Amino acid sequence: MNAPTPHYEQAGRFATHFNALFGRLARWGVSVAGTAELSVRGRTSGRMQRIPVNPHTFEGVPYLVSARGHSQWVRNMRVAGGGELRVGRRVRSFTVTEITDPVRKAAVLRAYLEKWGREVNRFFQGVTATSSDAELQAAADDHPVFRISVRG
């Protein structure tokens, strides 16, 4: 029996252009509500791939959450084990640990949705910051979460 296809909501044309704008702004030093540009090495091309992200701090620990699911940057991150976050000239290299504990992951997702829900709720199939712990845990497999450890 085949394993189910991991959840992923690909960006449409409008979202792709919108993301490119936010990526350029971050590269130029303009962070909108905490956005940054993520650079991660491509798992097959070996080239650095760039995408705007919303780094999220929960209980003093920085995280990356993939609202759209198991995207290309997530797949690249799993292979690369880290990357860079850029806002203007400030570049922070980091490593990641993927969060697999459903209770911890649900807590991070709740806090993420409290901050970013307005922008990302549509990717969570009805799960919001006010959903029950069980609902958040059920949605957790569809939304990879990485703990960031900044190097140096």
MIDREN-944091 format. One record per atom (N, C-alpha, C, O): residue in one letter; x, y, z. Coordinates in steps of 0.05 Angstrom, whole numbers, plus 5000, padded with zeros to 4 digits. Example, Ala and Ser with C-alpha at 12.3 -4.5 7.8 and 13.67 -1.06 7.14 Angstrom:
<recs>
A526448865156A524649105156A526449345156A528549345169S525749555142S527349795143S525850015157S526850235161
</recs>
This chain:
<recs>
M501749765000M500050005000M501850255000M503850265014N501050454984N502650694982N502050875006N499850895016A504151015015A503851215037A502251455026A502551515002P500651585043P499251825033P501152045026P503352075037T500352205006T501952424997T501952635019T499852715029P504252745027P504352955048P502853205039P502853275015H501553325058H499953565052H501753795043H503853845055Y500953925021Y502354155011Y500454324994Y499154214976E500254585000E498654764984E500554944969E501655134980Q500754894943Q502655044926Q501655324923Q499155374921A503455514922A502755794918A501855844889A503055734871G499755994886G498856074859G500556304849G502456394862R499856404826R501356614813R501456864830R503556984834F499156954841F499057194857F500757164882F502357344889A500556934896A502056894920A505056874914A506656974930T505756764892T508656744884T509757024880T511957084890H508257204867H509257484863H509357634890H511157784895F507257584906F507157714933F509557624950F510757784963N510157364950N512357254965N515057374954N516857434970A515257394928A517757514917A518057794926A520357884932L515957954928L516058224938L517058224967L518858384974F515858054984F516758055012F519657955015F521058045033G520457774998G523257674998G525157904991G527157935004R524458054970R526158284963R526258494985R528358594991L523958554997L523858745020L525758655042L527258815053A525658395050A527358295071A530258315063A531958395079R530858255037R533658275028R534658565029R536958615034W532758755025W533459045026W533459155055W534059385059G532758985074G532759075102G530059155113G529959265135V527959115098V525259185108V523858925116V523158765099S523458895142S522058655153S519258735159S518758905177V517258615146V514458675151V513458485172V513158245167A512958585196A511958425219A513758195226A512857985236G516358225221G518258015229G519057825207G520457625212T518257875182T518957695160T521957705155T523357905162A523057495144A525857475137A526057305111A524057175104E528257325098E528757155075E530356905083E532556935094L529156675078L530456415084L532056335060L531056335037S534556255064S536256125043S536855845053S537855815075V536355645036V536955375043V537955235017V536955284995R539955065021R541154934997R539254724986R538154565001G538854734960G537154544946G538154264948G540554214945R536454074953R537353804958R538253664933R539853464935T537453754909T538353624884T540153814869T542153734857S539454074868S541054264852S543554354867S545554424854G543554354893G545754454908G545854754910G547554874924R544054894895R544055184895R542355284919R540455154928M543055524928M541455644950M538755724939M538555874919Q536655644953Q533855714946Q532955924967Q533655904990R531556124958R530756344976R527656374976R526356354955I526656415000I523756455003I523256625029I524656595048P521256805028P520556945052P519156765072P517556605065V519856805098V518656645119V517956825143V518857055144N516356715161N515556855185N516856705209N515456545221P519356765215P520456625239P518756695263P517756915266H518356495280H516556525303H518056455329H519256235330T517856625349T519056565375T516956475394T514956615398F517356245406F515456125426F517056055450F518955895448E516256165473E517656105498E520656165496E522356015507G521356375481G524156465479G525756305458G528156355456V524456115444V525855945425V524856015397V522456025393P526656055377P525856115350P525155865334P526455655337Y523055885318Y522055665302Y521455755274Y520955995269L521455565255L520355605228L518055415226L518255185232V515755515216V513355355212V512555375183V512655585171S511955145171S511055145143S508055135143S506854925145A506855365139A503955385138A502755225115A500655105117R504155225092R503155095068R503654795068R502654655051G505154695088G505554405090G508354325081G510254475086H508554095069H511153965063H512154085036H512253945015S512954335037S513854485014S516654415006S517954255019Q517554534984Q520354484975Q522354574995Q524354445000W521854815008W523854905028W524054715051W526154675063V521754585059V521754395080V523354145073V525054055088R522954045049R524453815039R527453875038R529153705044N528054115028N530854195027N532054225055N534354145060M530554335074M531454375101M532054105114M534054075129R530453905109R530853645121R533553525112R534853385128V534253575088V536853475077V539153655086V541253555095A538853915084A541054105090A541554125120A543854165128G539454105136G539754125165G540154415175G540854455198G539754605158G540054885166G540155065142G539854985119G540655325147G540755525126G541455795137G542955815156E540355995124E540856275133E538256425133E536456385116L538056615152L535856805152L537057075148L538957155161R535857235130R536957495123R534757715126R532457675117V535557935138V534058185137V536258395132V537758465149G536258495107G538258695099G541058565100G541458345090R542958705113R545658605115R546058405138R548058265140R543958375155R544158195177R543457915168R541157855160V545457735168V545057455160V545657275184V547857295195R543857105191R544256915213R544256635202R542256545192S546456495205S546656215197S545456055220S545756125244F544155835214F542855675234F542755375226F543055305203T542355215246T541754935242T538854895252T537855065267V537654665245V534954615254V534654335265V536154155259T532654315282T531654055292T528754055287T527254225296E527753855272E524953835266E523453735291E524353545304I521253865298I519653805321I517753575313I516153615295T517853355327T516053135321T514153075344T512152935340D514753165368D512953125391D510353275386D510353515384P508053125384P505553255376P504553465397P503353665389V505153425422V504253615442V505853875440V504654095439R508453855437R510154095434R509454235407R509254485406K509154085386K508554195360K505954345361K505654555349A503954225374A501254355375A501454625390A500154815383A503154635411A503454885427A504755095409A503955325410V506855015394V508155205376V506155305354V506055545348L504655115343L502755195322L500555385333L499855565319R499655335358R497655515369R498755795371R497455995364A501155825382A502456085385A502956215358A502556455354Y503756055338Y504156155311Y501556255299Y501456475287L499456105302L496856195292L495756435306L494356595295E496456465332E495656715346E496856955333E495657165331K499356935325K500757165313K500157185283K499657405274W500356965268W500256975239W497656875227W497356855203G495756795244G493256675234G491856825212G490856705194R491757085214R490357245194R491557185166R490057185147E494157145165E495457095139E495356805131E495456745107V495256615150V495756335143V493456145150V493555915143N491356235163N489156055171N488055895148N487355665152R487956005124R486855855101R488355605095R487255425081F490855575104F492455335099F492055115120F493154905118F490455175141F490154995164F487454855164F486654755185Q485954845143Q483454705140Q481654735164Q480654535175G481154985172G479255035194G480455035222G479055115241V482954955225V484254955251V485355245255V486655355238T484755355279T485555625286T486955625313T487155415326A487755855322A489055885348A487155805371A488055745393T484555825366T482555755387T481655465385T479855385401S482755305367S481955025365S482954875389S484654965404S481754645394S482554475416S485354365412S486354365390D486554275434D489254145432D489153905413D490953865397A486953745415A486653515398A486553585368A487753455351E485153805362E484953895334E487653995324E488353935301L489054135341L491754235333L493653995329L495253995310Q493553805347Q495253565344Q494553415319Q496353305306A492053395312A491153255287A492253395262A492853265243A492453665263A493353815240A496453835239A497553905219A497753765261A500653805264A502253655242A504353765233D501453415234D502953265214D503153415187D504953375172D501153585182D501053725157D502753975156D503054105135H503854055179H505254315181H507954275196H508054295220P510054225181P512654185193P513554425210P513054655202V514854365232V515854575250V518854505256V519454275263F520554705254F523354675259F524254865280F523655105280R525754765300R527054935320R529655035308R531154875297I530055295310I532455425299I534555445321I533955535343S537055375314S539355425332S541355595316S542655495297V541555845323V543256035309V546155965314V546955915337R547755955294R550655895296R552156145304R551556365294G554056115322G555856335330G554356555340G555556765347
</recs>
